[in-house]
Amino acid sequence: MAGTGNIGKSDANLIVALICIYVAGFAWSWGPLGWLVPSEISPLEIRSAAQAINVSVNMFFTFLVAQLFLTMLCHMKFGLFFFFAFFVVIMTIFIYLMLPETKNVPIEEMNRVWKAHWFWGKFIPDEAVNMGAAEMQQKSV
């Protein structure tokens, strides 16, 4: 019968160790970004709505992957892992090109960061950048 067999204890331990390394790597890299990035780039006025949308989309796609994973595994076999690896590459390229660096940038300055970005800058009106500077001046007075 196909699909049955035995795996040695040392091989099983290696597989468990590799899974633990993968989970730890994900938890220290891509895992938190879905929660961290929206909170860093959203203005205070819409942050709660942005997080609500983020949670909804995250749960929807988690449900979708959970429902489709076994079927895809049966049809694609080990190719499924190349499928997910391909999307990790796409995510990395997207983040590198489309998400500006937010380290040490106060939330009030995010409009300037978006305006300076090569792609997103054309969607940010000049008034939004000037308004952010005016608000900062009012706070300092």
Rosetta blueprint (number, residue, H / E / L):
1 M L
2 A L
3 G L
4 T L
5 G L
6 N L
7 I L
8 G L
9 K H
10 S H
11 D H
12 A H
13 N H
14 L H
15 I H
16 V H
17 A H
18 L H
19 I H
20 C H
21 I H
22 Y H
23 V H
24 A H
25 G H
26 F H
27 A H
28 W H
29 S L
30 W H
31 G H
32 P H
33 L H
34 G H
35 W H
36 L H
37 V H
38 P H
39 S H
40 E H
41 I H
42 S L
43 P L
44 L L
45 E L
46 I L
47 R H
48 S H
49 A H
50 A H
51 Q H
52 A H
53 I H
54 N H
55 V H
56 S H
57 V H
58 N H
59 M H
60 F H
61 F H
62 T H
63 F H
64 L H
65 V H
66 A H
67 Q H
68 L H
69 F H
70 L H
71 T H
72 M H
73 L H
74 C H
75 H H
76 M H
77 K L
78 F L
79 G H
80 L H
81 F H
82 F H
83 F H
84 F H
85 A H
86 F H
87 F H
88 V H
89 V H
90 I H
91 M H
92 T H
93 I H
94 F H
95 I H
96 Y H
97 L H
98 M H
99 L L
100 P L
101 E L
102 T L
103 K L
104 N L
105 V L
106 P L
107 I H
108 E H
109 E H
110 M H
111 N H
112 R H
113 V H
114 W H
115 K H
116 A H
117 H L
118 W L
119 F L
120 W H
121 G H
122 K H
123 F H
124 I L
125 P L
126 D H
127 E H
128 A H
129 V H
130 N H
131 M H
132 G H
133 A H
134 A H
135 E H
136 M H
137 Q H
138 Q H
139 K H
140 S H
141 V L
